[in-house]
């Protein structure tokens, strides 16, 4: 790696800080979506178990 000027290092540092902020924001978004999907799955699973088949409801 060649020696870089202070200005180049400052630009790279600014870019890396911006990229880190973007990735942290993406991580938060994904974590929130994961939580929403988990809640939805639990809600759907609870609904499925709450609707147990009724043996008298089959038209017999």
N, C-alpha and C positions, 0 to 999 in steps of 0.2 A: 504494500500500500504506500503510495507516494505521500510525501509530506503535503498537507493541505493548509491553505491560508486560514487565518482566524475567521475571515468572512465566510468561507466555505463551510467551516465547522459550525458557525452560527446558523447558517441556512439549513444545514443538515439537522442540527439540534431542533430548530423551529419546526421543521417538517416532522421529525420523529415525535415531538410533543403533540403536534396536531393529529398525527396518525394514532397515537396512543389514546388521545381523547375520543377519536372516532371509534376505535375498537372497544373502549370501555362503554361508550354509549350503545354500541351494537350488542355488547354482552348484557347490558341491563335490559335492552329490548327483548332479547332472546330469553332471558331469565323470566321476565314478566309473561311472555307468551307461554313459556313452559308451565308456569303456575296456572295460567288460565286454562290451558289444555288439561292439566291434571285435575283441576276443579270440575271441568266439563266431563271428564272420564268418570270421576267419582259420582257426579250427579247422574250420569246415564247408568252407571252400574247400580246405584241405589234404586233408580227407577225400575230397572229390570228385576231386581230382587224383590221389590215391593209388589210387583205384579205377578205374583205366583199364580200358576194355573189353577183355575177353579174346576174341580172335577164335576160339579153340577152345571157348569156353564157350557157344556159341549152340546147341548140340545137333546140330551137323553131324557 
